[in-house]
C-alpha cells in the first residue's frame, strides 16, 4: 500500500489572547470542541487535542496542501473558470454553515483552505481567532491576516459576517488572478490600498458575471456586499453547486476510455460537392454544419483528407515529423493520430485493408486551466504559447530544444522557466531549434546551433533560451525557423536571416537587377542575423515568410509571391527547371495572403481561399494525382459552402490546412 504524504496543520488557543472572563481553559476547549464537532463536512475536523500549560494546540492532517500552495504552483497560468467556481462554491458552503452557527472565521485566507490528496475537495480550517456571536452582535477585536482585512476593520468600526465575505472576495480574486488583491511593502501602504479599494483588474478571459461578483464582494460599504445565500442563488454558482452535490465523493472508473473512434475519412466527394450530414439515430435531427474543417495530404494521401473533429473550431495548425496538432477557439490543444498496430480495431473476415489511413482526434491532456494561443511543432517535440505569453514545451529533449536547461524528454507540456519574466507573442520551431519573440521585440533562441541557425554568432548548442543580438533599430515582429536556418520579420516588414544560405534560400547573396551573383557575392552561411541582400526582397515589404528544406517563399504587402532557393523539382513556380539564385516572382498568383514550403514543394493561399500547390508531386505532396508540376495549380477541397483558410503548415512531404466557414456568406446563400 502506498503511503500518502500528510501535511499537518497546527492551531492553538492561548489564555493571553482572551479576556479574563474567558480564561478557563477547560471551558474554552470544551466550547471549541463542541462547535467544531458540529461543523460542516467542508470545515476541518480536529483529529487530536492536547492541553499543555496554558495553550491548547490541536492538529489536523491534509494530503493536498493549502490553496495558497496550489495557486503558487500555477506559475502564472490562469485557472479556468470552472475550476475556480468548483473551489469557490465549496468554500461558500462551508462559510455559510459556519455563519449559521453564529461563528465568524475572521482569518479566511488561501493559507487556511486545505485540499485533499486529489486537489479537488477543499476544507476551511484554522479557527484560532474565530468568534462565537450572539444574535445581532458584532466583533470589535482587530484580528486577521493584513492582506485580507476589511476596510471597516481598518477604521476600527464594528463588523459581522460581512467581513468574512470581504475575505472570501479576496480569496476569489486570488483564484482568478493568482495574486492577492491587496499587497504593499508596509502596513500603512496596505491599509491605504484597502481603504481606497484599489486592485488590479481581473482578466477579461473570465465571464462578466464572475468579475462582477468579485467587485460586489469587495465593496467598501459592508451593507452593499451580498449575503452568502444571495451569492449561492446567483446563476453563475447554481451549476457548480449542483455538480458539487452530484459529483463529490464519486468513485472514478479504472477502465481506460478508448479514444474517439476513427471517422470514415476515406470518402471524398467531388470538388464543390455537398458535405454529407450526420443524423442522430432516432431523432431525425440534422446536425449543424461544423464551423471549421482540417485537411491533410501527403505521405501517400494524394487528395485532401478531412480529419475527424471533436465538435470544436480549430484556428491554427502545425506539423512536425510525426505530429499533427491544432489550437481550438477555446484554447485547447488537439492532435490527430493514426491508431497503432495491434490497437484492438479488428476488421471483419474477408475485408480488404484500406489504403487510406484512418485518423483519430483527441484533446491533449494536462492543460486544465491553461488557454493555448498557438502551437508550433519541430521534429519529435512541440512548443505551445498561452494567452498569458508563457511558453511550454514537451517531447524529445535532444539538442536542448525544449529549453529546460537539460536534454531530458518531457511527456507533458512544461513551462520554460527561463522565460517567465517575459511576455512572449510568437514562437516558431525548426527541426531541432526554437525562436521566440517578446512583446518588447526581443528574440530568444535555443536548441541545435549548427550553421549558426540560432543567430548567436556561434554554432554552439544551447539547452536554455539565449537572447539574440539583432541589428540596430530592428524591432522583431515575427520569427520563422527552417531546418538549418532562421528568419525574422520586423515591424517595418524587413527581413534578417541567419544559418545556412544553400541555394540562396535566405536571400543573402548580393543581387541587383535580377542578375546572377558573382561567386564572390554568394554567401553560404551566416552565424548572426543579417539583413536580406537579394533584390527585390531587400526593398519589398514582406508580411509572410516560410522556409522549406532547400527553398523559401515570401509574400509581400501587395500580395505578390516570391520564391528563392533550389528549383530541382519546380518548387520555384516556373515552367522550366532553371537553376538560379535570384528570387523569382511566381506568375499568375495575385492577392496571396499566406504561403508555406515543404521539402520540395510550395503552397500559397489566395484572398478568396484558393489553395495552390506546385513542385514535387510524389506521394501526394501536391494534393492531387499528378507528378512534379512547376506551374501553380488549384487544390480542390471538399467544401460546399464559402470558406476562409485560417492556417496552413507544411513539413517534409505533408500539409495540414484549417478552413473556417464564412457564416455571413452562408446565410446569404
Buried (B, 14 or more C-beta within 10 A) or exposed (E): EEEEEEBEBEBEBBBEBEEEEEEEBEEBBEEBBEBBEEBBBBBBEBEEEEEEEEBBBBBBBBBBBBBBBBBEEBEEBBBBBEBBBBBBBBBBBBBBBBBEBBBBBBBBBBBBBBBBBEBBBBBBBBBBBBBBBEEEEBBEEEBBBBBBBBBBBBEEEEBBBBBBBBBBBBBBBBBBBBEBBBEBEEEEEBBEBBBEBEBEEBBEEBEEEBBEBBBBBBBBEBEEBBEBEEBBEBEBBEEBBEBBEEEEEEEEEEEEEEEEEBBEBEEBBEBEEEBEEEEEEEEEEEEEEBBBBBBBBBEEBBBBBBBBBEEBBBBBBBBBBEBBBBBBEEBBBBBBBEBEEEEEEEEEEEEEEEEBBBBBBBBBEEBEBBBBBBBBBBBBBBBBBBBBBBBBBBBBBBBBBBBBBEBEEBEEBBBBBBBEEBEBBBBBBBBBBBBBBBEEBBBBBBBBBBBBBBBBBEBEBBBBBBEBEBEEEBBBBBBBBBBBBBBBBBEEBBBBBBBBBBBBBBBBBBBEEEEEBEEEBBBEBBBBBBBBBBBBBBEBEBBBBBBBBBBBBBBBEEBBBBBBBBBBBBBBBBEEEEEBBBBBBBEEBEEBBBBBBBBBBBBBBBEEBBBBBBBBBBBBBBBBEEEBBBEBBEBBBBBBBBBBBBBBBBBBBBBBBBBBBBEEEEEEE
